[in-house]
Each structure stands twice: as structure tokens, then as C-alpha cells.
Amino acid sequence: MRFWMRWSAWLCLSLMLWTAAAESTHNHPSQTEAASCSICVVAHTASPTATSSNTTPAFTTVALLQEEAADMKARLEFADVGIRGPPVL
Ligand SMILES: [Zn+2]
């Protein structure tokens, strides 16, 4: 890996970690500032819940399996492997 790629990867990783640390530890001296802070607004909103209207599984036929006989020939001949056959008496 080149030096610049490694250096930029470490820079991005450290920026991400510092941003996460700053977001999780910041505080506001007053409630009015906290109300306008986008990080605090997102942190204090209720988390969305997953909703599903279909609670029972639906078992339906998608397709039918149609078997076909496989009639294939062996492509690997005995002489192609390079193994000598049994001795003929
Ligand atoms: Zn905040």
C-alpha cells in the first residue's frame, strides 16, 4: 500500500473517531442552544420502530421443479491425465 493511501486512511479514521467523541461528549450551557443543536435533536427523538402489516407468512408456489435427465459424457480421458494404464498380460 502506498504511503499516501495509508496516511489518508489513518487521517479519515482519526477524523471519524474524533467526530464520534466530540458528538457524544458535547454539552450546551442552556436549553435553548440544545434545542437548536442538530445532534441533540436527533439524539433525543424517539427511535423509529419497525412496522409490518403482514404478520403471518404467506406460503405460495413460486415455480415447479422440472427435472431433466443429464446425459453427459466424461470429458477427461484416461490418457489425458498421463497415468499409465494397467499392464496388459
Ligand atoms: Zn448538542
PDB file of the backbone (N, CA, C, O) and the ligand in Angstrom, with CONECT records:
HET     ZN  A 101       1
ATOM      1  N   MET A   1       0.851  -1.177   0.000  1.00  0.00           N
ATOM      2  CA  MET A   1       0.000   0.000   0.000  1.00  0.00           C
ATOM      3  C   MET A   1       0.895   1.238   0.000  1.00  0.00           C
ATOM      4  O   MET A   1       1.888   1.304   0.724  1.00  0.00           O
ATOM      5  N   ARG A   2       0.538   2.175  -0.792  1.00  0.00           N
ATOM      6  CA  ARG A   2       1.352   3.374  -0.880  1.00  0.00           C
ATOM      7  C   ARG A   2       1.234   4.204   0.386  1.00  0.00           C
ATOM      8  O   ARG A   2       0.294   4.083   1.171  1.00  0.00           O
ATOM      9  N   PHE A   3       2.238   5.049   0.538  1.00  0.00           N
ATOM     10  CA  PHE A   3       2.302   5.864   1.746  1.00  0.00           C
ATOM     11  C   PHE A   3       1.100   6.797   1.850  1.00  0.00           C
ATOM     12  O   PHE A   3       0.529   6.936   2.932  1.00  0.00           O
ATOM     13  N   TRP A   4       0.706   7.435   0.759  1.00  0.00           N
ATOM     14  CA  TRP A   4      -0.398   8.400   0.807  1.00  0.00           C
ATOM     15  C   TRP A   4      -1.732   7.728   1.053  1.00  0.00           C
ATOM     16  O   TRP A   4      -2.597   8.293   1.722  1.00  0.00           O
ATOM     17  N   MET A   5      -1.905   6.555   0.533  1.00  0.00           N
ATOM     18  CA  MET A   5      -3.170   5.848   0.779  1.00  0.00           C
ATOM     19  C   MET A   5      -3.272   5.453   2.246  1.00  0.00           C
ATOM     20  O   MET A   5      -4.327   5.579   2.867  1.00  0.00           O
ATOM     21  N   ARG A   6      -2.155   4.973   2.788  1.00  0.00           N
ATOM     22  CA  ARG A   6      -2.155   4.589   4.196  1.00  0.00           C
ATOM     23  C   ARG A   6      -2.348   5.810   5.088  1.00  0.00           C
ATOM     24  O   ARG A   6      -3.084   5.765   6.074  1.00  0.00           O
ATOM     25  N   TRP A   7      -1.675   6.900   4.724  1.00  0.00           N
ATOM     26  CA  TRP A   7      -1.772   8.121   5.521  1.00  0.00           C
ATOM     27  C   TRP A   7      -3.192   8.685   5.472  1.00  0.00           C
ATOM     28  O   TRP A   7      -3.719   9.114   6.498  1.00  0.00           O
ATOM     29  N   SER A   8      -3.817   8.688   4.291  1.00  0.00           N
ATOM     30  CA  SER A   8      -5.183   9.220   4.182  1.00  0.00           C
ATOM     31  C   SER A   8      -6.182   8.307   4.898  1.00  0.00           C
ATOM     32  O   SER A   8      -7.170   8.791   5.450  1.00  0.00           O
ATOM     33  N   ALA A   9      -5.936   7.001   4.895  1.00  0.00           N
ATOM     34  CA  ALA A   9      -6.828   6.093   5.621  1.00  0.00           C
ATOM     35  C   ALA A   9      -6.750   6.353   7.122  1.00  0.00           C
ATOM     36  O   ALA A   9      -7.773   6.367   7.808  1.00  0.00           O
ATOM     37  N   TRP A  10      -5.544   6.558   7.626  1.00  0.00           N
ATOM     38  CA  TRP A  10      -5.405   6.867   9.057  1.00  0.00           C
ATOM     39  C   TRP A  10      -6.010   8.221   9.391  1.00  0.00           C
ATOM     40  O   TRP A  10      -6.598   8.389  10.460  1.00  0.00           O
ATOM     41  N   LEU A  11      -5.874   9.191   8.491  1.00  0.00           N
ATOM     42  CA  LEU A  11      -6.468  10.508   8.713  1.00  0.00           C
ATOM     43  C   LEU A  11      -7.995  10.407   8.775  1.00  0.00           C
ATOM     44  O   LEU A  11      -8.618  10.977   9.670  1.00  0.00           O
ATOM     45  N   CYS A  12      -8.593   9.689   7.836  1.00  0.00           N
ATOM     46  CA  CYS A  12     -10.049   9.529   7.830  1.00  0.00           C
ATOM     47  C   CYS A  12     -10.526   8.789   9.079  1.00  0.00           C
ATOM     48  O   CYS A  12     -11.541   9.153   9.671  1.00  0.00           O
ATOM     49  N   LEU A  13      -9.802   7.768   9.469  1.00  0.00           N
ATOM     50  CA  LEU A  13     -10.180   7.013  10.669  1.00  0.00           C
ATOM     51  C   LEU A  13     -10.089   7.868  11.920  1.00  0.00           C
ATOM     52  O   LEU A  13     -10.965   7.805  12.783  1.00  0.00           O
ATOM     53  N   SER A  14      -9.026   8.675  12.025  1.00  0.00           N
ATOM     54  CA  SER A  14      -8.891   9.519  13.213  1.00  0.00           C
ATOM     55  C   SER A  14      -9.933  10.632  13.216  1.00  0.00           C
ATOM     56  O   SER A  14     -10.442  10.994  14.277  1.00  0.00           O
ATOM     57  N   LEU A  15     -10.260  11.181  12.041  1.00  0.00           N
ATOM     58  CA  LEU A  15     -11.317  12.195  11.988  1.00  0.00           C
ATOM     59  C   LEU A  15     -12.664  11.609  12.391  1.00  0.00           C
ATOM     60  O   LEU A  15     -13.448  12.260  13.082  1.00  0.00           O
ATOM     61  N   MET A  16     -12.931  10.393  11.965  1.00  0.00           N
ATOM     62  CA  MET A  16     -14.186   9.753  12.330  1.00  0.00           C
ATOM     63  C   MET A  16     -14.260   9.510  13.827  1.00  0.00           C
ATOM     64  O   MET A  16     -15.302   9.729  14.446  1.00  0.00           O
ATOM     65  N   LEU A  17     -13.159   9.058  14.409  1.00  0.00           N
ATOM     66  CA  LEU A  17     -13.151   8.800  15.847  1.00  0.00           C
ATOM     67  C   LEU A  17     -13.278  10.088  16.642  1.00  0.00           C
ATOM     68  O   LEU A  17     -14.010  10.136  17.631  1.00  0.00           O
ATOM     69  N   TRP A  18     -12.569  11.138  16.219  1.00  0.00           N
ATOM     70  CA  TRP A  18     -12.676  12.422  16.917  1.00  0.00           C
ATOM     71  C   TRP A  18     -14.081  13.007  16.790  1.00  0.00           C
ATOM     72  O   TRP A  18     -14.593  13.597  17.741  1.00  0.00           O
ATOM     73  N   THR A  19     -14.697  12.850  15.640  1.00  0.00           N
ATOM     74  CA  THR A  19     -16.061  13.347  15.454  1.00  0.00           C
ATOM     75  C   THR A  19     -17.034  12.589  16.343  1.00  0.00           C
ATOM     76  O   THR A  19     -17.917  13.190  16.956  1.00  0.00           O
ATOM     77  N   ALA A  20     -16.878  11.288  16.415  1.00  0.00           N
ATOM     78  CA  ALA A  20     -17.751  10.496  17.283  1.00  0.00           C
ATOM     79  C   ALA A  20     -17.555  10.874  18.741  1.00  0.00           C
ATOM     80  O   ALA A  20     -18.524  10.957  19.496  1.00  0.00           O
ATOM     81  N   ALA A  21     -16.312  11.104  19.143  1.00  0.00           N
ATOM     82  CA  ALA A  21     -16.053  11.503  20.531  1.00  0.00           C
ATOM     83  C   ALA A  21     -16.618  12.887  20.812  1.00  0.00           C
ATOM     84  O   ALA A  21     -17.184  13.118  21.881  1.00  0.00           O
ATOM     85  N   ALA A  22     -16.474  13.807  19.871  1.00  0.00           N
ATOM     86  CA  ALA A  22     -16.989  15.161  20.073  1.00  0.00           C
ATOM     87  C   ALA A  22     -18.513  15.177  20.117  1.00  0.00           C
ATOM     88  O   ALA A  22     -19.105  15.912  20.907  1.00  0.00           O
ATOM     89  N   GLU A  23     -19.151  14.368  19.269  1.00  0.00           N
ATOM     90  CA  GLU A  23     -20.610  14.332  19.269  1.00  0.00           C
ATOM     91  C   GLU A  23     -21.161  13.721  20.549  1.00  0.00           C
ATOM     92  O   GLU A  23     -22.192  14.160  21.057  1.00  0.00           O
ATOM     93  N   SER A  24     -20.494  12.738  21.057  1.00  0.00           N
ATOM     94  CA  SER A  24     -21.032  12.054  22.235  1.00  0.00           C
ATOM     95  C   SER A  24     -20.738  12.798  23.538  1.00  0.00           C
ATOM     96  O   SER A  24     -21.410  12.558  24.541  1.00  0.00           O
ATOM     97  N   THR A  25     -19.759  13.685  23.545  1.00  0.00           N
ATOM     98  CA  THR A  25     -19.392  14.339  24.807  1.00  0.00           C
ATOM     99  C   THR A  25     -19.707  15.825  24.836  1.00  0.00           C
ATOM    100  O   THR A  25     -19.432  16.475  25.845  1.00  0.00           O
ATOM    101  N   HIS A  26     -20.264  16.388  23.789  1.00  0.00           N
ATOM    102  CA  HIS A  26     -20.515  17.831  23.817  1.00  0.00           C
ATOM    103  C   HIS A  26     -21.716  18.155  24.709  1.00  0.00           C
ATOM    104  O   HIS A  26     -22.599  17.323  24.913  1.00  0.00           O
ATOM    105  N   ASN A  27     -21.727  19.352  25.221  1.00  0.00           N
ATOM    106  CA  ASN A  27     -22.848  19.801  26.045  1.00  0.00           C
ATOM    107  C   ASN A  27     -23.099  21.281  25.792  1.00  0.00           C
ATOM    108  O   ASN A  27     -22.258  21.975  25.221  1.00  0.00           O
ATOM    109  N   HIS A  28     -24.263  21.756  26.223  1.00  0.00           N
ATOM    110  CA  HIS A  28     -24.674  23.133  25.988  1.00  0.00           C
ATOM    111  C   HIS A  28     -24.948  23.795  27.331  1.00  0.00           C
ATOM    112  O   HIS A  28     -25.472  23.159  28.245  1.00  0.00           O
ATOM    113  N   PRO A  29     -24.595  25.068  27.452  1.00  0.00           N
ATOM    114  CA  PRO A  29     -24.828  25.756  28.730  1.00  0.00           C
ATOM    115  C   PRO A  29     -26.317  26.044  28.975  1.00  0.00           C
ATOM    116  O   PRO A  29     -26.741  26.188  30.121  1.00  0.00           O
ATOM    117  N   SER A  30     -27.095  26.125  27.910  1.00  0.00           N
ATOM    118  CA  SER A  30     -28.519  26.418  28.125  1.00  0.00           C
ATOM    119  C   SER A  30     -29.373  25.492  27.271  1.00  0.00           C
ATOM    120  O   SER A  30     -28.892  24.883  26.315  1.00  0.00           O
ATOM    121  N   GLN A  31     -30.661  25.396  27.635  1.00  0.00           N
ATOM    122  CA  GLN A  31     -31.581  24.518  26.908  1.00  0.00           C
ATOM    123  C   GLN A  31     -31.912  25.076  25.530  1.00  0.00           C
ATOM    124  O   GLN A  31     -32.212  24.313  24.612  1.00  0.00           O
ATOM    125  N   THR A  32     -31.862  26.390  25.372  1.00  0.00           N
ATOM    126  CA  THR A  32     -32.206  26.968  24.075  1.00  0.00           C
ATOM    127  C   THR A  32     -31.167  26.596  23.020  1.00  0.00           C
ATOM    128  O   THR A  32     -31.500  26.352  21.860  1.00  0.00           O
ATOM    129  N   GLU A  33     -29.922  26.556  23.437  1.00  0.00           N
ATOM    130  CA  GLU A  33     -28.892  26.140  22.488  1.00  0.00           C
ATOM    131  C   GLU A  33     -29.009  24.654  22.170  1.00  0.00           C
ATOM    132  O   GLU A  33     -28.764  24.227  21.042  1.00  0.00           O
ATOM    133  N   ALA A  34     -29.384  23.885  23.168  1.00  0.00           N
ATOM    134  CA  ALA A  34     -29.539  22.457  22.940  1.00  0.00           C
ATOM    135  C   ALA A  34     -30.716  22.178  22.005  1.00  0.00           C
ATOM    136  O   ALA A  34     -30.694  21.206  21.249  1.00  0.00           O
ATOM    137  N   ALA A  35     -31.739  23.025  22.057  1.00  0.00           N
ATOM    138  CA  ALA A  35     -32.898  22.818  21.190  1.00  0.00           C
ATOM    139  C   ALA A  35     -32.562  23.100  19.731  1.00  0.00           C
ATOM    140  O   ALA A  35     -33.189  22.540  18.832  1.00  0.00           O
ATOM    141  N   SER A  36     -31.596  23.949  19.492  1.00  0.00           N
ATOM    142  CA  SER A  36     -31.237  24.257  18.111  1.00  0.00           C
ATOM    143  C   SER A  36     -30.087  23.401  17.589  1.00  0.00           C
ATOM    144  O   SER A  36     -29.751  23.469  16.407  1.00  0.00           O
ATOM    145  N   CYS A  37     -29.485  22.603  18.455  1.00  0.00           N
ATOM    146  CA  CYS A  37     -28.374  21.748  18.031  1.00  0.00           C
ATOM    147  C   CYS A  37     -28.931  20.521  17.301  1.00  0.00           C
ATOM    148  O   CYS A  37     -29.788  19.818  17.836  1.00  0.00           O
ATOM    149  N   SER A  38     -28.458  20.269  16.110  1.00  0.00           N
ATOM    150  CA  SER A  38     -28.990  19.146  15.333  1.00  0.00           C
ATOM    151  C   SER A  38     -28.588  17.806  15.943  1.00  0.00           C
ATOM    152  O   SER A  38     -29.336  16.835  15.827  1.00  0.00           O
ATOM    153  N   ILE A  39     -27.450  17.730  16.577  1.00  0.00           N
ATOM    154  CA  ILE A  39     -27.021  16.472  17.194  1.00  0.00           C
ATOM    155  C   ILE A  39     -27.925  16.123  18.367  1.00  0.00           C
ATOM    156  O   ILE A  39     -28.346  14.977  18.521  1.00  0.00           O
ATOM    157  N   CYS A  40     -28.222  17.134  19.202  1.00  0.00           N
ATOM    158  CA  CYS A  40     -29.072  16.887  20.357  1.00  0.00           C
ATOM    159  C   CYS A  40     -30.510  16.584  19.944  1.00  0.00           C
ATOM    160  O   CYS A  40     -31.176  15.759  20.569  1.00  0.00           O
ATOM    161  N   VAL A  41     -30.982  17.239  18.908  1.00  0.00           N
ATOM    162  CA  VAL A  41     -32.347  16.985  18.437  1.00  0.00           C
ATOM    163  C   VAL A  41     -32.475  15.549  17.967  1.00  0.00           C
ATOM    164  O   VAL A  41     -33.463  14.878  18.266  1.00  0.00           O
ATOM    165  N   VAL A  42     -31.491  15.081  17.240  1.00  0.00           N
ATOM    166  CA  VAL A  42     -31.534  13.702  16.746  1.00  0.00           C
ATOM    167  C   VAL A  42     -31.365  12.720  17.900  1.00  0.00           C
ATOM    168  O   VAL A  42     -32.004  11.668  17.912  1.00  0.00           O
ATOM    169  N   ALA A  43     -30.519  13.047  18.863  1.00  0.00           N
ATOM    170  CA  ALA A  43     -30.263  12.120  19.970  1.00  0.00           C
ATOM    171  C   ALA A  43     -31.461  11.973  20.882  1.00  0.00           C
ATOM    172  O   ALA A  43     -31.640  10.914  21.485  1.00  0.00           O
ATOM    173  N   HIS A  44     -32.279  12.986  21.003  1.00  0.00           N
ATOM    174  CA  HIS A  44     -33.399  12.932  21.936  1.00  0.00           C
ATOM    175  C   HIS A  44     -34.738  12.619  21.287  1.00  0.00           C
ATOM    176  O   HIS A  44     -35.762  12.604  21.971  1.00  0.00           O
ATOM    177  N   THR A  45     -34.754  12.375  20.016  1.00  0.00           N
ATOM    178  CA  THR A  45     -36.005  11.965  19.388  1.00  0.00           C
ATOM    179  C   THR A  45     -36.214  10.484  19.633  1.00  0.00           C
ATOM    180  O   THR A  45     -35.270   9.731  19.869  1.00  0.00           O
ATOM    181  N   ALA A  46     -37.455  10.094  19.571  1.00  0.00           N
ATOM    182  CA  ALA A  46     -37.774   8.678  19.775  1.00  0.00           C
ATOM    183  C   ALA A  46     -37.287   7.885  18.577  1.00  0.00           C
ATOM    184  O   ALA A  46     -37.406   8.324  17.433  1.00  0.00           O
ATOM    185  N   SER A  47     -36.753   6.746  18.846  1.00  0.00           N
ATOM    186  CA  SER A  47     -36.243   5.934  17.748  1.00  0.00           C
ATOM    187  C   SER A  47     -37.413   5.342  16.985  1.00  0.00           C
ATOM    188  O   SER A  47     -38.398   4.927  17.597  1.00  0.00           O
ATOM    189  N   PRO A  48     -37.329   5.294  15.684  1.00  0.00           N
ATOM    190  CA  PRO A  48     -38.433   4.730  14.904  1.00  0.00           C
ATOM    191  C   PRO A  48     -38.531   3.227  15.121  1.00  0.00           C
ATOM    192  O   PRO A  48     -37.528   2.533  15.282  1.00  0.00           O
ATOM    193  N   THR A  49     -39.732   2.761  15.121  1.00  0.00           N
ATOM    194  CA  THR A  49     -39.962   1.326  15.293  1.00  0.00           C
ATOM    195  C   THR A  49     -40.331   0.711  13.963  1.00  0.00           C
ATOM    196  O   THR A  49     -40.949   1.351  13.113  1.00  0.00           O
ATOM    197  N   ALA A  50     -39.958  -0.497  13.802  1.00  0.00           N
ATOM    198  CA  ALA A  50     -40.285  -1.214  12.576  1.00  0.00           C
ATOM    199  C   ALA A  50     -41.738  -1.628  12.616  1.00  0.00           C
ATOM    200  O   ALA A  50     -42.203  -2.214  13.594  1.00  0.00           O
ATOM    201  N   THR A  51     -42.443  -1.325  11.560  1.00  0.00           N
ATOM    202  CA  THR A  51     -43.849  -1.696  11.486  1.00  0.00           C
ATOM    203  C   THR A  51     -44.050  -2.629  10.312  1.00  0.00           C
ATOM    204  O   THR A  51     -43.423  -2.491   9.262  1.00  0.00           O
ATOM    205  N   SER A  52     -44.933  -3.574  10.519  1.00  0.00           N
ATOM    206  CA  SER A  52     -45.254  -4.509   9.462  1.00  0.00           C
ATOM    207  C   SER A  52     -46.737  -4.825   9.551  1.00  0.00           C
ATOM    208  O   SER A  52     -47.247  -5.148  10.624  1.00  0.00           O
ATOM    209  N   SER A  53     -47.417  -4.731   8.438  1.00  0.00           N
ATOM    210  CA  SER A  53     -48.846  -5.011   8.447  1.00  0.00           C
ATOM    211  C   SER A  53     -49.121  -6.490   8.221  1.00  0.00           C
ATOM    212  O   SER A  53     -50.195  -6.970   8.583  1.00  0.00           O
ATOM    213  N   ASN A  54     -48.197  -7.215   7.642  1.00  0.00           N
ATOM    214  CA  ASN A  54     -48.389  -8.631   7.364  1.00  0.00           C
ATOM    215  C   ASN A  54     -47.601  -9.436   8.395  1.00  0.00           C
ATOM    216  O   ASN A  54     -46.378  -9.541   8.308  1.00  0.00           O
ATOM    217  N   THR A  55     -48.310 -10.000   9.366  1.00  0.00           N
ATOM    218  CA  THR A  55     -47.631 -10.730  10.423  1.00  0.00           C
ATOM    219  C   THR A  55     -47.557 -12.218  10.167  1.00  0.00           C
ATOM    220  O   THR A  55     -46.715 -12.906  10.745  1.00  0.00           O
ATOM    221  N   THR A  56     -48.434 -12.731   9.302  1.00  0.00           N
ATOM    222  CA  THR A  56     -48.413 -14.167   9.021  1.00  0.00           C
ATOM    223  C   THR A  56     -47.676 -14.408   7.708  1.00  0.00           C
ATOM    224  O   THR A  56     -47.819 -13.642   6.755  1.00  0.00           O
ATOM    225  N   PRO A  57     -46.889 -15.475   7.667  1.00  0.00           N
ATOM    226  CA  PRO A  57     -46.172 -15.763   6.424  1.00  0.00           C
ATOM    227  C   PRO A  57     -47.130 -16.284   5.358  1.00  0.00           C
ATOM    228  O   PRO A  57     -48.110 -16.959   5.673  1.00  0.00           O
ATOM    229  N   ALA A  58     -46.853 -15.980   4.139  1.00  0.00           N
ATOM    230  CA  ALA A  58     -47.668 -16.432   3.020  1.00  0.00           C
ATOM    231  C   ALA A  58     -46.893 -17.504   2.268  1.00  0.00           C
ATOM    232  O   ALA A  58     -45.821 -17.243   1.721  1.00  0.00           O
ATOM    233  N   PHE A  59     -47.448 -18.714   2.248  1.00  0.00           N
ATOM    234  CA  PHE A  59     -46.798 -19.813   1.553  1.00  0.00           C
ATOM    235  C   PHE A  59     -47.492 -19.999   0.205  1.00  0.00           C
ATOM    236  O   PHE A  59     -48.637 -20.448   0.156  1.00  0.00           O
ATOM    237  N   THR A  60     -46.834 -19.670  -0.843  1.00  0.00           N
ATOM    238  CA  THR A  60     -47.379 -19.830  -2.176  1.00  0.00           C
ATOM    239  C   THR A  60     -46.357 -20.535  -3.053  1.00  0.00           C
ATOM    240  O   THR A  60     -45.159 -20.540  -2.768  1.00  0.00           O
ATOM    241  N   THR A  61     -46.853 -21.118  -4.108  1.00  0.00           N
ATOM    242  CA  THR A  61     -45.971 -21.793  -5.052  1.00  0.00           C
ATOM    243  C   THR A  61     -45.372 -20.769  -5.999  1.00  0.00           C
ATOM    244  O   THR A  61     -46.082 -19.993  -6.640  1.00  0.00           O
ATOM    245  N   VAL A  62     -44.090 -20.786  -6.068  1.00  0.00           N
ATOM    246  CA  VAL A  62     -43.409 -19.843  -6.950  1.00  0.00           C
ATOM    247  C   VAL A  62     -43.166 -20.501  -8.301  1.00  0.00           C
ATOM    248  O   VAL A  62     -43.426 -19.897  -9.342  1.00  0.00           O
ATOM    249  N   ALA A  63     -42.675 -21.722  -8.292  1.00  0.00           N
ATOM    250  CA  ALA A  63     -42.400 -22.434  -9.530  1.00  0.00           C
ATOM    251  C   ALA A  63     -42.350 -23.926  -9.230  1.00  0.00           C
ATOM    252  O   ALA A  63     -42.238 -24.339  -8.076  1.00  0.00           O
ATOM    253  N   LEU A  64     -42.435 -24.717 -10.275  1.00  0.00           N
ATOM    254  CA  LEU A  64     -42.331 -26.160 -10.132  1.00  0.00           C
ATOM    255  C   LEU A  64     -40.969 -26.605 -10.649  1.00  0.00           C
ATOM    256  O   LEU A  64     -40.462 -26.095 -11.648  1.00  0.00           O
ATOM    257  N   LEU A  65     -40.401 -27.559  -9.948  1.00  0.00           N
ATOM    258  CA  LEU A  65     -39.117 -28.092 -10.362  1.00  0.00           C
ATOM    259  C   LEU A  65     -39.342 -29.130 -11.436  1.00  0.00           C
ATOM    260  O   LEU A  65     -40.056 -30.109 -11.218  1.00  0.00           O
ATOM    261  N   GLN A  66     -38.746 -28.928 -12.587  1.00  0.00           N
ATOM    262  CA  GLN A  66     -38.854 -29.879 -13.678  1.00  0.00           C
ATOM    263  C   GLN A  66     -37.478 -30.484 -13.906  1.00  0.00           C
ATOM    264  O   GLN A  66     -36.535 -29.808 -14.317  1.00  0.00           O
ATOM    265  N   GLU A  67     -37.395 -31.776 -13.628  1.00  0.00           N
ATOM    266  CA  GLU A  67     -36.122 -32.455 -13.757  1.00  0.00           C
ATOM    267  C   GLU A  67     -35.903 -32.901 -15.193  1.00  0.00           C
ATOM    268  O   GLU A  67     -36.835 -33.310 -15.884  1.00  0.00           O
ATOM    269  N   GLU A  68     -34.680 -32.815 -15.618  1.00  0.00           N
ATOM    270  CA  GLU A  68     -34.302 -33.298 -16.935  1.00  0.00           C
ATOM    271  C   GLU A  68     -33.146 -34.265 -16.749  1.00  0.00           C
ATOM    272  O   GLU A  68     -32.270 -34.063 -15.908  1.00  0.00           O
ATOM    273  N   ALA A  69     -33.165 -35.308 -17.544  1.00  0.00           N
ATOM    274  CA  ALA A  69     -32.091 -36.291 -17.440  1.00  0.00           C
ATOM    275  C   ALA A  69     -30.802 -35.699 -17.987  1.00  0.00           C
ATOM    276  O   ALA A  69     -30.770 -35.137 -19.082  1.00  0.00           O
ATOM    277  N   ALA A  70     -29.769 -35.833 -17.224  1.00  0.00           N
ATOM    278  CA  ALA A  70     -28.468 -35.331 -17.649  1.00  0.00           C
ATOM    279  C   ALA A  70     -27.719 -36.448 -18.345  1.00  0.00           C
ATOM    280  O   ALA A  70     -27.396 -37.473 -17.745  1.00  0.00           O
ATOM    281  N   ASP A  71     -27.452 -36.234 -19.605  1.00  0.00           N
ATOM    282  CA  ASP A  71     -26.736 -37.233 -20.384  1.00  0.00           C
ATOM    283  C   ASP A  71     -25.416 -36.610 -20.822  1.00  0.00           C
ATOM    284  O   ASP A  71     -25.300 -36.032 -21.902  1.00  0.00           O
ATOM    285  N   MET A  72     -24.449 -36.746 -19.962  1.00  0.00           N
ATOM    286  CA  MET A  72     -23.170 -36.102 -20.247  1.00  0.00           C
ATOM    287  C   MET A  72     -22.093 -37.165 -20.401  1.00  0.00           C
ATOM    288  O   MET A  72     -22.151 -38.237 -19.799  1.00  0.00           O
ATOM    289  N   LYS A  73     -21.146 -36.844 -21.194  1.00  0.00           N
ATOM    290  CA  LYS A  73     -20.027 -37.751 -21.399  1.00  0.00           C
ATOM    291  C   LYS A  73     -18.848 -37.236 -20.578  1.00  0.00           C
ATOM    292  O   LYS A  73     -18.703 -36.036 -20.346  1.00  0.00           O
ATOM    293  N   ALA A  74     -18.043 -38.142 -20.163  1.00  0.00           N
ATOM    294  CA  ALA A  74     -16.853 -37.755 -19.416  1.00  0.00           C
ATOM    295  C   ALA A  74     -15.871 -37.074 -20.372  1.00  0.00           C
ATOM    296  O   ALA A  74     -15.534 -37.616 -21.424  1.00  0.00           O
ATOM    297  N   ARG A  75     -15.426 -35.897 -19.995  1.00  0.00           N
ATOM    298  CA  ARG A  75     -14.513 -35.165 -20.855  1.00  0.00           C
ATOM    299  C   ARG A  75     -13.054 -35.486 -20.562  1.00  0.00           C
ATOM    300  O   ARG A  75     -12.167 -35.159 -21.351  1.00  0.00           O
ATOM    301  N   LEU A  76     -12.818 -36.115 -19.447  1.00  0.00           N
ATOM    302  CA  LEU A  76     -11.450 -36.409 -19.062  1.00  0.00           C
ATOM    303  C   LEU A  76     -11.115 -37.837 -19.473  1.00  0.00           C
ATOM    304  O   LEU A  76     -11.593 -38.801 -18.875  1.00  0.00           O
ATOM    305  N   GLU A  77     -10.320 -37.948 -20.462  1.00  0.00           N
ATOM    306  CA  GLU A  77      -9.922 -39.278 -20.917  1.00  0.00           C
ATOM    307  C   GLU A  77      -8.791 -39.802 -20.044  1.00  0.00           C
ATOM    308  O   GLU A  77      -8.111 -39.050 -19.347  1.00  0.00           O
ATOM    309  N   PHE A  78      -8.621 -41.074 -20.103  1.00  0.00           N
ATOM    310  CA  PHE A  78      -7.598 -41.712 -19.278  1.00  0.00           C
ATOM    311  C   PHE A  78      -6.198 -41.296 -19.714  1.00  0.00           C
ATOM    312  O   PHE A  78      -5.303 -41.143 -18.884  1.00  0.00           O
ATOM    313  N   ALA A  79      -6.017 -41.119 -20.995  1.00  0.00           N
ATOM    314  CA  ALA A  79      -4.696 -40.758 -21.498  1.00  0.00           C
ATOM    315  C   ALA A  79      -4.379 -39.281 -21.236  1.00  0.00           C
ATOM    316  O   ALA A  79      -3.209 -38.899 -21.200  1.00  0.00           O
ATOM    317  N   ASP A  80      -5.415 -38.446 -21.051  1.00  0.00           N
ATOM    318  CA  ASP A  80      -5.180 -37.018 -20.813  1.00  0.00           C
ATOM    319  C   ASP A  80      -4.548 -36.769 -19.455  1.00  0.00           C
ATOM    320  O   ASP A  80      -3.811 -35.798 -19.285  1.00  0.00           O
ATOM    321  N   VAL A  81      -4.817 -37.614 -18.507  1.00  0.00           N
ATOM    322  CA  VAL A  81      -4.287 -37.432 -17.164  1.00  0.00           C
ATOM    323  C   VAL A  81      -2.803 -37.767 -17.128  1.00  0.00           C
ATOM    324  O   VAL A  81      -2.061 -37.237 -16.301  1.00  0.00           O
ATOM    325  N   GLY A  82      -2.383 -38.625 -18.002  1.00  0.00           N
ATOM    326  CA  GLY A  82      -0.978 -39.005 -18.038  1.00  0.00           C
ATOM    327  C   GLY A  82      -0.658 -40.171 -17.151  1.00  0.00           C
ATOM    328  O   GLY A  82       0.500 -40.416 -16.812  1.00  0.00           O
ATOM    329  N   ILE A  83      -1.696 -40.894 -16.774  1.00  0.00           N
ATOM    330  CA  ILE A  83      -1.474 -42.048 -15.917  1.00  0.00           C
ATOM    331  C   ILE A  83      -1.427 -43.282 -16.804  1.00  0.00           C
ATOM    332  O   ILE A  83      -2.276 -43.482 -17.673  1.00  0.00           O
ATOM    333  N   ARG A  84      -0.446 -44.078 -16.569  1.00  0.00           N
ATOM    334  CA  ARG A  84      -0.315 -45.281 -17.375  1.00  0.00           C
ATOM    335  C   ARG A  84      -1.365 -46.301 -16.933  1.00  0.00           C
ATOM    336  O   ARG A  84      -1.618 -46.494 -15.744  1.00  0.00           O
ATOM    337  N   GLY A  85      -1.937 -46.914 -17.890  1.00  0.00           N
ATOM    338  CA  GLY A  85      -2.953 -47.905 -17.620  1.00  0.00           C
ATOM    339  C   GLY A  85      -2.362 -49.173 -17.034  1.00  0.00           C
ATOM    340  O   GLY A  85      -1.143 -49.318 -16.946  1.00  0.00           O
ATOM    341  N   PRO A  86      -3.227 -50.086 -16.637  1.00  0.00           N
ATOM    342  CA  PRO A  86      -2.718 -51.332 -16.055  1.00  0.00           C
ATOM    343  C   PRO A  86      -1.982 -52.151 -17.119  1.00  0.00           C
ATOM    344  O   PRO A  86      -2.318 -52.091 -18.302  1.00  0.00           O
ATOM    345  N   PRO A  87      -1.013 -52.885 -16.703  1.00  0.00           N
ATOM    346  CA  PRO A  87      -0.270 -53.689 -17.693  1.00  0.00           C
ATOM    347  C   PRO A  87      -1.136 -54.786 -18.291  1.00  0.00           C
ATOM    348  O   PRO A  87      -1.948 -55.414 -17.612  1.00  0.00           O
ATOM    349  N   VAL A  88      -0.940 -54.985 -19.536  1.00  0.00           N
ATOM    350  CA  VAL A  88      -1.700 -55.998 -20.252  1.00  0.00           C
ATOM    351  C   VAL A  88      -0.882 -57.264 -20.272  1.00  0.00           C
ATOM    352  O   VAL A  88       0.295 -57.234 -20.632  1.00  0.00           O
ATOM    353  N   LEU A  89      -1.462 -58.344 -19.902  1.00  0.00           N
ATOM    354  CA  LEU A  89      -0.746 -59.618 -19.866  1.00  0.00           C
ATOM    355  C   LEU A  89      -0.928 -60.360 -21.156  1.00  0.00           C
ATOM    356  O   LEU A  89      -0.398 -61.459 -21.316  1.00  0.00           O
TER     357      LEU A  89
HETATM  358 ZN    ZN A 101     -25.897  19.471  21.081  1.00  0.00          ZN2+
END
